Amino acid sequence: MSAVTTIADGSKSLPLLFLGQNTDPHSERGVECPGALPPASDPDLVERALKAKAALGDQVFVLGHHYQRDEVIQFADVTGDSFKLARDAAARPDAPYIVFCGVHFMAESADILTNDAQTVILPDLAAGCSMADMARIQQVEAAWDALADAGVADVTVPVTYMNSSADIKAFCGRHGGVVCTSSNAETALNWAFERPGRWGGEGIKRSEKVLFLPDQHLGRNTAVLQLGLSLEDCVVYDPHKPGGGLTKEQLAAAKMILWRGHCSVHGRFTPESVDDVRSRVPGVNVIVHPECRHEVVTKADQVGSTEYIINALEKAEPGTSWAVGTELNLVQRLAKQHTDKNIVFLDKTVCYCATMNRIDLPHFVWALENLVAGHVVNPIKVDADTEHYAKVALNQMLALPGKTAKD
């Protein structure tokens, strides 16, 4: 069942949803809360993980994404966001096995950046990313054909968020584009708009447009709030509609062509979430990730990447209150680490990243114990051609001026 709150004027607010029960029909499609996490794993698994990791020693390097559950993150050699972790793996060339406690696109990036003698392992192959899955290579190639048919492909630069598959990164590498993170998206977009067209010659046009993949919210928030473009400069390309649901005239007029994708966690925060927490927590500071909807971001006090949020709360004054709009495992961990501050989850419904939480202790132990026995399970390997062009786009990101690339 759910409880409905009555407002002073007699109207009804949205229902308070109990964990794992009901859904919010006003949320974007695909952002339903998966419910409670399974019970914590038994102590025997903890002991088995410790024993297996000790037996492997320097042969294994464990990466733990910030959104992982505590029972897994305790075994990580380093923690961080996806690109930082991939670079951490590349900085350990003597470790033959990289166990990535994250999701599939992150493990792909680690494989791209590590050497051929290293093997990246994902403890559960079902740990994907709903956002990354919203942009398939065949769909993106069809979109590029639509841009060519509209006569604008030669003045469009593809920019993909780190949260995308290796073949989407490779697509950007093949077409003169770049990868970005949530912290350097502004720099990447400025680079894209300032670069000349890609075919040379006299009187060549400069780049006029960006095809931003796969998160429409990060693209829109960066373009409007940091680059000064208008909402009217942005159009949304829907891969499930002919021509993306856009006319040639709309494509010609747009500056930002946003892919219709979103994060299943950040996409569920609403402006009402912000209003509600402000009414409940006096003096609260609302801090959200730029993957949130534009109308949520504009209501927040601060907006930034996961690392930005972590640093902001570390530096915050004792006694201050913070409502955090990002994945719940991280919010709970921050609340435990900073007991001198009041840190709460922004949404009224408790919600974890369903795919990230597929990496649990049983899968982690299974992967490590197989390595101890000499068996490699769930290796992630990107083919040579895709790796080459994905690395082109990643290296272009690393060559960007200004901010260091972080998620």
C-alpha positions as CSV (number, residue, x, y, z in Angstrom):
1,M,0.0,0.0,0.0
2,S,1.0,3.6,-0.2
3,A,0.3,6.7,1.8
4,V,-1.1,9.9,0.3
5,T,-0.2,13.2,1.8
6,T,-2.9,15.9,2.1
7,I,-1.8,19.4,1.5
8,A,-3.3,22.4,3.4
9,D,-5.5,23.4,0.5
10,G,-7.1,20.0,0.5
11,S,-5.4,18.7,-2.6
12,K,-3.5,15.4,-2.7
13,S,0.3,15.2,-3.2
14,L,2.0,12.4,-4.9
15,P,1.9,9.1,-2.9
16,L,4.7,8.2,-0.5
17,L,5.9,4.9,-2.0
18,F,7.1,2.2,0.2
19,L,10.3,0.5,-0.7
20,G,9.9,-2.2,-3.4
21,Q,6.1,-1.6,-3.7
22,N,4.2,0.4,-6.3
23,T,5.7,2.7,-8.9
24,D,5.6,6.4,-9.6
25,P,3.6,6.9,-12.9
26,H,5.0,10.5,-13.1
27,S,8.6,9.3,-13.4
28,E,10.3,8.8,-16.7
29,R,9.9,5.4,-18.2
30,G,12.5,2.9,-17.1
31,V,13.3,4.4,-13.7
32,E,11.2,2.2,-11.5
33,C,12.7,1.5,-8.1
34,P,14.1,-2.1,-7.9
35,G,13.2,-2.4,-4.3
36,A,15.3,-3.4,-1.3
37,L,18.7,-5.0,-1.6
38,P,19.0,-8.6,-0.7
39,P,20.2,-9.3,2.9
40,A,23.9,-8.9,3.6
41,S,26.0,-11.9,2.7
42,D,26.9,-14.4,5.4
43,P,30.3,-14.1,7.3
44,D,31.6,-17.3,5.5
45,L,31.6,-15.4,2.2
46,V,33.6,-12.5,3.8
47,E,36.2,-15.0,5.0
48,R,36.3,-16.7,1.6
49,A,36.9,-13.4,-0.1
50,L,39.7,-12.5,2.2
51,K,41.3,-15.8,1.8
52,A,41.1,-15.8,-2.0
53,K,42.3,-12.2,-2.3
54,A,45.3,-13.0,0.0
55,A,46.1,-16.1,-2.1
56,L,46.2,-14.0,-5.3
57,G,48.3,-11.2,-3.8
58,D,49.6,-8.8,-6.4
59,Q,48.2,-10.9,-9.2
60,V,44.8,-9.2,-8.8
61,F,43.8,-5.6,-8.6
62,V,40.2,-4.9,-7.5
63,L,38.4,-1.7,-8.6
64,G,35.3,-0.6,-6.8
65,H,32.9,2.0,-8.2
66,H,31.4,4.5,-5.7
67,Y,27.9,3.0,-6.3
68,Q,28.8,-0.5,-5.2
69,R,27.3,-1.9,-2.0
70,D,29.5,-1.8,1.1
71,E,29.9,-5.6,1.3
72,V,31.8,-5.4,-2.0
73,I,33.5,-2.0,-1.7
74,Q,35.4,-3.2,1.4
75,F,37.6,-5.4,-0.8
76,A,38.5,-2.7,-3.4
77,D,42.1,-1.7,-3.7
78,V,40.9,1.6,-5.1
79,T,37.5,3.3,-5.3
80,G,36.3,6.0,-7.7
81,D,34.2,6.7,-10.8
82,S,34.5,4.8,-14.0
83,F,37.2,6.7,-15.9
84,K,39.4,7.1,-12.8
85,L,39.2,3.4,-12.1
86,A,40.1,2.5,-15.7
87,R,43.1,4.8,-15.4
88,D,44.0,3.3,-12.1
89,A,44.0,-0.1,-13.7
90,A,46.3,1.1,-16.5
91,A,48.6,2.4,-13.9
92,R,49.1,-1.1,-12.5
93,P,50.6,-2.9,-15.6
94,D,52.1,-5.7,-13.5
95,A,48.7,-6.9,-12.2
96,P,47.6,-9.6,-14.7
97,Y,44.0,-9.6,-13.4
98,I,41.7,-6.6,-13.0
99,V,38.5,-7.4,-11.2
100,F,36.1,-4.5,-11.9
101,C,33.3,-4.1,-9.5
102,G,31.2,-1.9,-11.6
103,V,29.2,-2.3,-14.8
104,H,30.0,-3.5,-18.3
105,F,30.9,-0.3,-20.1
106,M,33.4,0.5,-17.3
107,A,35.1,-2.9,-17.7
108,E,35.3,-2.2,-21.4
109,S,37.1,1.1,-20.8
110,A,39.5,-0.6,-18.4
111,D,40.3,-3.2,-21.1
112,I,40.9,-0.5,-23.7
113,L,43.3,1.4,-21.4
114,T,45.2,-1.6,-20.0
115,N,47.9,-3.6,-21.8
116,D,47.4,-6.9,-23.7
117,A,48.9,-9.0,-20.9
118,Q,46.1,-7.9,-18.5
119,T,42.7,-9.4,-18.3
120,V,39.7,-7.4,-17.0
121,I,37.0,-9.5,-15.2
122,L,33.4,-8.4,-14.5
123,P,32.0,-10.6,-11.7
124,D,28.5,-10.6,-13.1
125,L,28.0,-10.2,-16.9
126,A,24.5,-9.0,-16.2
127,A,25.8,-5.9,-14.6
128,G,25.1,-3.5,-17.4
129,C,23.9,0.1,-17.6
130,S,20.5,1.1,-18.7
131,M,21.7,4.5,-20.0
132,A,24.5,2.9,-22.1
133,D,22.0,0.4,-23.4
134,M,19.8,3.2,-24.7
135,A,22.3,3.9,-27.5
136,R,23.1,0.9,-29.8
137,I,25.6,1.2,-32.6
138,Q,23.1,0.5,-35.3
139,Q,20.8,3.2,-34.0
140,V,23.7,5.7,-33.8
141,E,24.8,4.9,-37.4
142,A,21.2,5.4,-38.5
143,A,21.1,8.7,-36.8
144,W,24.3,9.8,-38.6
145,D,22.7,8.8,-41.9
146,A,19.8,11.1,-41.0
147,L,22.2,13.9,-40.3
148,A,23.8,13.3,-43.6
149,D,20.5,13.3,-45.4
150,A,19.7,16.6,-43.7
151,G,23.0,18.0,-45.0
152,V,24.5,18.6,-41.5
153,A,26.7,15.6,-40.8
154,D,29.8,17.5,-42.1
155,V,29.3,20.2,-39.5
156,T,28.4,17.9,-36.6
157,V,30.8,16.5,-34.0
158,P,29.7,13.4,-32.0
159,V,30.4,13.6,-28.3
160,T,29.7,10.6,-26.1
161,Y,29.5,10.5,-22.3
162,M,31.8,8.0,-20.6
163,N,28.7,6.0,-19.8
164,S,28.5,4.4,-23.2
165,S,29.6,1.2,-24.8
166,A,33.0,0.8,-26.5
167,D,31.5,0.7,-30.0
168,I,29.8,4.1,-29.4
169,K,33.1,5.5,-28.2
170,A,34.7,4.0,-31.3
171,F,32.0,5.6,-33.5
172,C,33.0,9.0,-32.0
173,G,36.7,8.2,-32.7
174,R,35.9,7.4,-36.3
175,H,34.0,10.6,-36.9
176,G,36.3,13.1,-35.3
177,G,34.5,13.2,-32.0
178,V,35.5,12.8,-28.3
179,V,34.5,11.2,-25.0
180,C,33.6,13.3,-22.0
181,T,32.9,12.8,-18.3
182,S,30.4,14.8,-16.3
183,S,33.2,17.1,-15.0
184,N,34.8,18.0,-18.3
185,A,31.6,18.0,-20.5
186,E,31.8,21.8,-20.8
187,T,35.4,21.6,-22.0
188,A,34.5,18.8,-24.5
189,L,31.6,20.8,-25.9
190,N,33.6,23.9,-26.3
191,W,36.3,21.9,-28.1
192,A,33.6,20.4,-30.4
193,F,32.0,23.7,-31.3
194,E,35.4,25.4,-31.9
195,R,37.0,22.8,-34.2
196,P,36.9,23.2,-38.0
197,G,35.0,20.9,-40.3
198,R,36.7,17.5,-40.9
199,W,37.3,17.5,-44.7
200,G,39.6,20.5,-45.1
201,G,39.8,22.7,-48.2
202,E,39.1,26.3,-48.8
203,G,36.2,27.9,-47.1
204,I,35.4,24.9,-45.0
205,K,32.6,25.4,-42.5
206,R,33.4,25.2,-38.8
207,S,31.5,22.7,-36.6
208,E,28.0,24.0,-35.9
209,K,26.4,21.1,-34.0
210,V,27.0,18.4,-31.5
211,L,25.4,15.0,-31.4
212,F,25.5,14.2,-27.7
213,L,25.3,10.6,-26.6
214,P,23.6,8.9,-24.7
215,D,22.4,11.1,-21.8
216,Q,20.2,13.9,-22.9
217,H,20.2,15.5,-19.4
218,L,23.9,15.9,-19.1
219,G,24.1,17.3,-22.6
220,R,21.2,19.8,-22.1
221,N,22.4,20.9,-18.6
222,T,26.0,21.5,-19.9
223,A,24.9,23.3,-23.0
224,V,22.4,25.6,-21.4
225,L,23.8,26.2,-17.9
226,Q,27.5,26.3,-18.8
227,L,27.8,27.2,-22.5
228,G,24.9,29.7,-22.5
229,L,22.8,28.0,-25.2
230,S,19.0,28.1,-25.0
231,L,16.6,25.2,-24.5
232,E,15.4,26.0,-28.1
233,D,18.9,25.3,-29.4
234,C,18.5,21.7,-28.2
235,V,16.4,19.0,-29.8
236,V,16.0,15.4,-28.8
237,Y,16.7,12.5,-31.2
238,D,14.5,9.5,-30.5
239,P,16.1,6.4,-32.0
240,H,12.7,4.6,-31.9
241,K,11.1,7.1,-34.3
242,P,11.8,7.5,-38.1
243,G,14.4,10.2,-38.5
244,G,14.6,10.5,-34.7
245,G,11.2,12.2,-34.8
246,L,12.9,15.3,-36.2
247,T,12.5,17.1,-39.5
248,K,15.4,18.2,-41.6
249,E,14.6,21.8,-40.7
250,Q,14.8,21.0,-37.0
251,L,18.2,19.3,-37.4
252,A,19.5,22.2,-39.4
253,A,18.3,24.7,-36.8
254,A,19.6,22.9,-33.7
255,K,23.0,23.3,-32.1
256,M,22.7,20.4,-29.6
257,I,21.2,17.1,-30.9
258,L,20.5,15.2,-27.7
259,W,20.1,11.4,-27.7
260,R,17.0,10.3,-26.0
261,G,18.7,8.5,-23.1
262,H,18.9,9.0,-19.3
263,C,20.2,7.4,-16.1
264,S,17.6,5.2,-14.4
265,V,18.6,6.5,-11.0
266,H,19.2,10.2,-11.6
267,G,16.3,10.4,-14.0
268,R,13.8,9.7,-11.2
269,F,14.5,12.8,-9.2
270,T,11.8,15.5,-9.7
271,P,11.4,19.2,-8.9
272,E,8.8,18.1,-6.3
273,S,11.6,16.1,-4.6
274,V,13.6,19.3,-4.2
275,D,10.5,21.2,-2.9
276,D,9.6,18.4,-0.5
277,V,13.1,18.2,1.1
278,R,13.3,22.0,1.5
279,S,10.0,21.9,3.3
280,R,11.1,19.1,5.6
281,V,14.7,20.1,6.3
282,P,15.3,23.7,7.3
283,G,18.3,25.3,5.6
284,V,19.1,22.2,3.6
285,N,21.6,22.4,0.7
286,V,20.5,20.5,-2.3
287,I,23.3,19.0,-4.4
288,V,22.7,16.9,-7.5
289,H,24.5,15.2,-10.3
290,P,24.2,16.7,-13.8
291,E,22.5,13.6,-15.1
292,C,19.4,14.8,-13.3
293,R,16.6,16.5,-15.3
294,H,17.1,20.2,-16.2
295,E,14.2,21.3,-14.0
296,V,15.8,19.5,-11.0
297,V,19.3,20.9,-11.7
298,T,17.9,24.5,-11.9
299,K,16.3,24.1,-8.5
300,A,19.4,22.7,-6.8
301,D,22.0,24.7,-4.9
302,Q,25.0,22.9,-6.3
303,V,25.5,20.6,-9.3
304,G,28.5,18.4,-10.0
305,S,30.0,15.0,-10.7
306,T,30.2,12.3,-8.2
307,E,33.7,13.4,-7.2
308,Y,32.4,16.9,-6.9
309,I,29.7,15.8,-4.6
310,I,32.1,13.8,-2.4
311,N,34.5,16.7,-2.1
312,A,31.7,19.2,-1.4
313,L,30.5,17.1,1.5
314,E,34.0,16.6,2.9
315,K,34.5,20.4,2.9
316,A,31.1,21.3,4.3
317,E,30.7,22.9,7.7
318,P,29.7,20.6,10.6
319,G,26.1,20.9,11.4
320,T,25.0,21.7,7.9
321,S,22.2,19.7,6.1
322,W,22.5,18.2,2.6
323,A,20.1,16.5,0.4
324,V,22.0,14.5,-2.2
325,G,20.6,13.6,-5.7
326,T,22.7,10.6,-6.7
327,E,22.8,6.8,-6.2
328,L,21.8,5.7,-2.7
329,N,24.7,3.4,-1.8
330,L,27.0,6.5,-2.1
331,V,24.7,8.7,-0.2
332,Q,24.4,6.3,2.7
333,R,28.2,5.8,2.7
334,L,28.7,9.6,2.8
335,A,26.2,9.9,5.7
336,K,28.2,7.3,7.7
337,Q,31.5,9.0,7.0
338,H,30.3,12.5,7.9
339,T,28.2,12.0,11.1
340,D,28.8,15.7,12.0
341,K,26.5,16.7,9.1
342,N,22.9,15.8,8.2
343,I,23.1,14.0,4.9
344,V,19.8,12.7,3.4
345,F,18.7,11.1,0.1
346,L,16.9,13.6,-2.2
347,D,14.0,11.4,-3.3
348,K,11.0,10.2,-1.3
349,T,11.5,6.7,-2.6
350,V,14.6,4.8,-1.7
351,C,16.2,3.5,-4.9
352,Y,19.5,1.8,-5.7
353,C,21.1,1.3,-9.1
354,A,19.7,-2.1,-10.0
355,T,22.4,-3.1,-12.5
356,M,25.3,-1.8,-10.4
357,N,24.1,-3.9,-7.4
358,R,24.3,-7.1,-9.4
359,I,27.9,-7.2,-8.4
360,D,27.4,-8.8,-5.0
361,L,29.7,-10.7,-2.6
362,P,28.7,-14.2,-4.0
363,H,29.7,-13.2,-7.5
364,F,32.9,-11.5,-6.3
365,V,33.9,-14.6,-4.3
366,W,33.1,-16.8,-7.3
367,A,35.4,-14.8,-9.6
368,L,38.3,-14.7,-7.1
369,E,38.1,-18.3,-6.2
370,N,38.1,-19.3,-9.9
371,L,41.3,-17.2,-10.3
372,V,42.9,-19.1,-7.4
373,A,42.0,-22.3,-9.1
374,G,43.5,-21.1,-12.4
375,H,40.2,-20.3,-14.2
376,V,39.4,-16.9,-15.7
377,V,35.6,-16.2,-15.6
378,N,33.7,-13.4,-17.3
379,P,36.7,-11.8,-19.1
380,I,35.9,-8.5,-20.9
381,K,37.6,-8.1,-24.2
382,V,37.1,-5.3,-26.7
383,D,38.0,-6.3,-30.3
384,A,41.1,-4.6,-31.8
385,D,39.3,-2.3,-34.3
386,T,36.8,-1.0,-31.7
387,E,39.6,-0.6,-29.2
388,H,41.7,1.5,-31.6
389,Y,39.0,4.0,-32.5
390,A,37.6,4.1,-28.9
391,K,41.1,5.0,-27.8
392,V,41.3,7.7,-30.4
393,A,38.2,9.4,-28.8
394,L,39.5,8.7,-25.2
395,N,42.9,10.2,-26.1
396,Q,41.2,13.2,-27.5
397,M,39.5,13.7,-24.2
398,L,42.8,13.4,-22.4
399,A,44.3,16.1,-24.7
400,L,41.5,18.6,-23.9
401,P,42.7,21.7,-22.0
402,G,41.5,22.7,-18.6
403,K,39.9,20.3,-16.1
404,T,41.2,16.9,-15.4
405,A,38.9,14.2,-16.7
406,K,36.8,12.8,-13.8
407,D,33.3,11.4,-13.8
